[in-house]
Amino acid sequence: PLSIRMTGCPNGCGRPYLAEIGLVGRSLGKYDLHLGGDHFGERLNQIYKEQLGEDEILSELDSLFLIYAKERQENEYFGDFIFNQILTK
């Protein structure tokens, strides 16, 4: 399972800041990609990249999913992996 939240509202109306993957609309077709929240909504995610279009978002996530699939620990959630292996290094 993976928690994903997306909103067009920068005020957090869809609670994207609590998800493992959060997308926050910035302008027409552009989103900020937030990563690293925990699966249970107890840790806020962090901004990873700003002002990405759909193709850029998909490319970033494809790359991260590949790393996650190869390097994760057994039963490790995506948000925990990203937080520990990508965001804190």
C-alpha positions in Angstrom: 0.0 0.0 0.0 1.0 3.6 -0.7 -0.5 6.8 0.4 -0.8 9.5 -2.3 -2.7 12.8 -2.0 -3.1 15.5 -4.6 -4.6 18.9 -4.4 -4.7 22.1 -6.4 -4.9 24.1 -3.2 -1.6 25.3 -1.6 -3.4 25.6 1.7 -3.4 21.8 2.1 -7.1 21.2 1.5 -6.5 17.6 0.4 -3.9 17.0 3.2 -1.1 16.3 0.7 1.5 17.1 3.4 0.6 13.9 5.3 1.1 11.4 2.4 4.0 9.4 1.4 3.7 11.1 -2.0 2.0 14.6 -2.0 1.3 16.7 -5.1 0.4 20.3 -4.6 -0.7 22.4 -7.6 1.2 25.6 -8.2 0.0 26.7 -11.6 -1.7 25.2 -14.6 -0.2 21.8 -15.1 2.7 22.3 -12.6 2.9 20.6 -9.2 5.3 20.5 -6.3 6.3 17.0 -5.4 6.4 16.2 -1.7 7.9 13.0 -0.4 8.7 11.1 2.8 5.6 11.3 4.9 4.9 8.1 6.8 2.2 5.6 5.8 0.1 6.4 8.8 0.0 10.2 8.4 2.2 10.9 11.5 5.2 12.5 9.8 4.9 15.4 7.4 6.5 14.9 4.0 9.1 17.3 2.6 9.3 19.2 -0.7 11.4 17.2 -3.1 11.0 19.1 -6.4 9.1 22.1 -7.4 7.1 23.2 -10.5 7.0 19.8 -12.2 4.8 18.9 -15.2 3.1 15.5 -15.5 5.9 13.8 -17.5 8.5 15.1 -15.0 6.5 13.8 -12.0 6.1 10.4 -13.6 9.8 10.2 -14.5 10.9 11.1 -11.0 8.5 8.6 -9.4 9.5 5.8 -11.8 13.2 6.4 -10.8 12.3 6.4 -7.1 10.1 3.3 -7.4 12.9 1.4 -9.1 15.4 2.3 -6.3 12.8 1.4 -3.7 12.1 -2.0 -5.3 15.8 -2.8 -5.3 16.9 -1.5 -2.0 14.1 -1.5 0.5 14.0 -3.6 3.6 11.3 -6.2 4.1 8.0 -4.6 5.1 9.4 -1.1 4.7 6.9 1.5 3.5 7.8 3.8 0.6 7.6 7.0 2.7 10.0 5.6 5.3 12.5 4.4 2.6 12.4 7.8 0.9 12.8 9.7 4.2 15.7 7.5 5.4 17.5 6.9 2.1 16.9 9.9 0.0 15.8 13.0 2.0 18.2 12.7 5.0 21.4 12.1 3.0 
